[in-house]
Amino acid sequence: MDITAARAIVTGGASGLGAAAARGLIDAGALVTIFDQDPRGASFAADMGAYFAQVDVTNEGSVSKGLENAVDAMGGLNTAINCAGIATTEKTLGRDGPHTQASFKRTIDINLNGSFNIARLAAARMTDGGVIINTASIAAFDGQKGQAAYAASKAGITGLSLPMARDLARNGIRVMAIAPGIFRTPMLEGLGQEVMDTLAADVTYPQRLGDPAEFAALARFIVECDYLNGTTIRLDGALRMP
């Protein structure tokens, strides 16, 4: 796809990897609508030159309304990038007892069901084909202690790629996923430099945290490369979590 012809929605686009992906597409000449639950994302989107819709990715009505607004604003839709998600930490059996069912369900609902909700409804709007990019995680392969819910949600994302690609081939829609390693996002920066240095030391090469601009560059390449379909790309500097 010619990147200047991209008409994209980016969920979770008001911060972190989503913001980087949105900015990268806009800088390349694409039209972008940011979906975010935080209404403060509207001013961020305006500064970037993007459209904005306040959307709850788990709610069908909210997503449908956001997509309608996005299609009207951009004159169509052919790209959807799912970056909205939450990171939770809770052991299967901890000091306070078993993992709560409510927190497990919430993680799955936002990270996995939310991504699928966007994908299925966006696909219905892609009348001339397109591409869907979901965000998995290194945790899908190397989940650590306390990541049962998060790793399960991200493993589900990796499992979506091939069957969704097969389902949507007749519609000319590709489906890919990116599995980032440890990236320098505002959330991670809040942990402090010492923690970030410790995390970076485990990366094989280059021995540093990922730059959100690198995530954005890969997302753009996936949009542009029509032969990428049905798989997950790890973006982690060969990091394998212990």
Secondary structure per residue as TSV (DSSP state, phi and psi in degrees):
chain	resnum	aa	ss	phi	psi
A	1	M	-	360.0	134.4
A	2	D	-	-66.4	122.5
A	3	I	G	-61.5	-28.2
A	4	T	G	-73.4	-11.7
A	5	A	G	-95.9	-2.2
A	6	A	-	-70.2	133.8
A	7	R	E	-122.1	100.2
A	8	A	E	-117.2	145.5
A	9	I	E	-108.7	143.1
A	10	V	E	-128.9	113.5
A	11	T	E	-81.9	148.3
A	12	G	T	64.1	26.9
A	13	G	T	-81.0	2.4
A	14	A	T	-91.4	-1.9
A	15	S	S	-159.4	165.8
A	16	G	H	57.0	-139.1
A	17	L	H	-65.0	-33.7
A	18	G	H	-63.1	-43.3
A	19	A	H	-62.8	-40.8
A	20	A	H	-64.3	-42.2
A	21	A	H	-64.1	-43.9
A	22	A	H	-61.9	-45.1
A	23	R	H	-64.0	-40.9
A	24	G	H	-62.5	-40.5
A	25	L	H	-67.8	-43.6
A	26	I	H	-63.2	-43.7
A	27	D	H	-61.0	-27.2
A	28	A	T	-88.3	-3.6
A	29	G	T	106.3	6.2
A	30	A	-	-81.9	161.8
A	31	L	E	-97.6	137.0
A	32	V	E	-135.3	137.8
A	33	T	E	-117.0	123.5
A	34	I	E	-86.9	128.9
A	35	F	E	-103.4	123.4
A	36	D	E	-153.0	147.9
A	37	Q	S	-78.0	-21.7
A	38	D	-	-83.5	116.5
A	39	P	T	-63.3	-18.9
A	40	R	T	-66.3	-13.8
A	41	G	H	-66.3	-17.3
A	42	A	H	-62.8	-44.2
A	43	S	H	-70.0	-36.3
A	44	F	H	-61.7	-45.0
A	45	A	H	-62.9	-42.6
A	46	A	H	-61.4	-41.5
A	47	D	H	-63.2	-32.0
A	48	M	H	-83.3	-19.4
A	49	G	T	92.0	23.0
A	50	A	-	-107.3	162.2
A	51	Y	E	-84.5	168.2
A	52	F	E	-143.1	142.7
A	53	A	E	-140.3	129.8
A	54	Q	E	-78.8	115.0
A	55	V	-	-135.5	136.2
A	56	D	-	-97.9	110.3
A	57	V	T	-64.6	-18.3
A	58	T	T	-87.2	-7.5
A	59	N	-	-107.9	119.9
A	60	E	H	-61.3	-43.6
A	61	G	H	-63.9	-41.8
A	62	S	H	-63.4	-44.4
A	63	V	H	-65.8	-43.7
A	64	S	H	-60.8	-42.5
A	65	K	H	-65.5	-42.7
A	66	G	H	-61.7	-41.5
A	67	L	H	-66.0	-39.7
A	68	E	H	-60.4	-44.7
A	69	N	H	-65.1	-39.8
A	70	A	H	-65.3	-44.5
A	71	V	H	-63.5	-41.3
A	72	D	H	-63.3	-42.2
A	73	A	H	-70.4	-40.4
A	74	M	H	-97.7	-10.4
A	75	G	T	79.2	19.6
A	76	G	-	150.0	179.0
A	77	L	-	-149.7	128.1
A	78	N	-	-141.3	4.4
A	79	T	E	-143.7	133.2
A	80	A	E	-135.0	124.3
A	81	I	E	-119.5	118.1
A	82	N	E	-93.8	108.8
A	83	C	-	-120.8	-6.7
A	84	A	-	-68.1	136.2
A	85	G	-	178.4	169.3
A	86	I	-	-128.0	152.3
A	87	A	-	-113.2	122.6
A	88	T	-	-120.6	153.3
A	89	T	-	-133.0	115.9
A	90	E	B	-161.6	126.4
A	91	K	-	-75.7	152.3
A	92	T	S	-56.7	-40.2
A	93	L	E	-138.7	108.5
A	94	G	E	-112.5	-171.6
A	95	R	T	-61.1	-30.0
A	96	D	T	-94.6	6.9
A	97	G	E	113.9	-164.9
A	98	P	E	-66.7	154.6
A	99	H	-	-49.7	131.7
A	100	T	-	-71.6	138.3
A	101	Q	H	-65.7	-34.9
A	102	A	H	-63.4	-43.7
A	103	S	H	-70.8	-34.2
A	104	F	H	-64.0	-47.4
A	105	K	H	-61.3	-40.7
A	106	R	H	-63.6	-42.5
A	107	T	H	-62.9	-46.3
A	108	I	H	-63.6	-40.2
A	109	D	I	-63.9	-44.8
A	110	I	I	-76.5	-50.9
A	111	N	I	-74.1	-42.4
A	112	L	I	-99.8	-57.3
A	113	N	I	-62.4	-38.4
A	114	G	H	-62.6	-42.3
A	115	S	H	-64.6	-42.6
A	116	F	H	-67.8	-37.3
A	117	N	H	-59.8	-46.4
A	118	I	H	-61.8	-47.1
A	119	A	H	-61.1	-46.8
A	120	R	H	-68.6	-39.6
A	121	L	H	-76.8	-34.8
A	122	A	H	-67.0	-40.4
A	123	A	H	-58.0	-36.8
A	124	A	H	-66.2	-20.8
A	125	R	H	-93.5	-9.9
A	126	M	-	-87.5	77.6
A	127	T	T	-71.2	-19.9
A	128	D	T	-118.1	31.2
A	129	G	-	83.1	177.5
A	130	G	E	164.2	-158.9
A	131	V	E	-145.7	141.1
A	132	I	E	-119.0	128.6
A	133	I	E	-120.1	118.2
A	134	N	E	-100.7	153.1
A	135	T	E	-105.6	114.1
A	136	A	-	-92.8	-139.9
A	137	S	-	-172.3	157.7
A	138	I	T	-57.8	-26.3
A	139	A	H	-65.2	-20.1
A	140	A	H	-62.6	-26.4
A	141	F	H	-110.0	-35.0
A	142	D	H	-126.2	49.3
A	143	G	-	-59.7	140.2
A	144	Q	-	-106.0	-178.9
A	145	K	T	-55.6	137.5
A	146	G	T	81.1	3.7
A	147	Q	B	-110.6	22.9
A	148	A	H	-56.1	-49.5
A	149	A	H	-68.3	-47.8
A	150	Y	H	-63.5	-47.0
A	151	A	H	-63.6	-39.0
A	152	A	H	-63.9	-41.0
A	153	S	H	-65.3	-38.7
A	154	K	H	-78.6	-31.5
A	155	A	H	-64.4	-35.3
A	156	G	H	-61.8	-37.5
A	157	I	H	-61.8	-44.4
A	158	T	H	-64.2	-34.3
A	159	G	H	-72.6	-18.8
A	160	L	H	-74.0	-29.8
A	161	S	H	-54.5	-54.8
A	162	L	H	-69.9	-51.4
A	163	P	H	-63.1	-36.3
A	164	M	H	-66.1	-40.0
A	165	A	H	-61.8	-39.9
A	166	R	H	-68.3	-41.0
A	167	D	H	-60.8	-39.9
A	168	L	H	-98.1	2.0
A	169	A	G	-58.9	-39.5
A	170	R	G	-65.0	-19.7
A	171	N	G	-96.4	1.1
A	172	G	T	71.2	29.4
A	173	I	E	-113.6	125.2
A	174	R	E	-91.2	154.4
A	175	V	E	-134.2	124.8
A	176	M	E	-133.5	165.3
A	177	A	E	-137.5	148.0
A	178	I	E	-114.3	132.6
A	179	A	E	-111.5	91.6
A	180	P	E	-72.0	151.6
A	181	G	-	-86.1	-131.1
A	182	I	S	-97.2	114.3
A	183	F	B	-111.6	148.4
A	184	R	-	-80.7	85.4
A	185	T	-	-106.3	165.0
A	186	P	H	-54.8	-35.3
A	187	M	H	-63.3	-42.6
A	188	L	H	-71.5	-38.2
A	189	E	H	-60.5	-27.1
A	190	G	T	-66.3	-15.4
A	191	L	T	-80.9	-13.5
A	192	G	-	99.2	157.2
A	193	Q	H	-64.0	-38.4
A	194	E	H	-61.5	-43.8
A	195	V	H	-65.4	-42.2
A	196	M	H	-64.0	-38.9
A	197	D	H	-64.0	-38.8
A	198	T	H	-64.7	-43.3
A	199	L	H	-65.8	-41.3
A	200	A	H	-65.1	-29.2
A	201	A	T	-64.5	-21.8
A	202	D	T	-85.6	-10.6
A	203	V	-	-74.9	134.6
A	204	T	S	-64.8	-59.7
A	205	Y	S	-171.5	135.2
A	206	P	S	-70.3	144.5
A	207	Q	-	-82.2	76.8
A	208	R	S	-160.7	172.2
A	209	L	-	-76.4	154.7
A	210	G	B	-70.3	147.8
A	211	D	-	-95.7	127.6
A	212	P	H	-51.7	-27.7
A	213	A	H	-64.0	-27.3
A	214	E	H	-72.8	-36.5
A	215	F	H	-61.8	-44.9
A	216	A	H	-61.9	-40.0
A	217	A	H	-64.5	-39.9
A	218	L	H	-68.1	-41.6
A	219	A	H	-58.7	-43.9
A	220	R	H	-62.5	-42.3
A	221	F	H	-62.6	-39.2
A	222	I	H	-63.1	-42.2
A	223	V	H	-60.1	-41.6
A	224	E	H	-80.2	-27.6
A	225	C	-	-95.0	101.2
A	226	D	T	-67.1	-15.5
A	227	Y	T	-91.8	-2.6
A	228	L	-	-85.4	120.8
A	229	N	-	-163.0	141.2
A	230	G	S	75.6	22.1
A	231	T	-	-146.4	176.6
A	232	T	E	-116.6	132.3
A	233	I	E	-104.6	123.9
A	234	R	E	-79.5	134.8
A	235	L	E	-128.8	82.9
A	236	D	S	-147.5	13.0
A	237	G	T	60.1	30.2
A	238	A	T	64.5	22.1
A	239	L	-	-68.7	132.7
A	240	R	-	-125.2	111.7
A	241	M	-	-64.9	137.3
A	242	P	-	-70.5	360.0
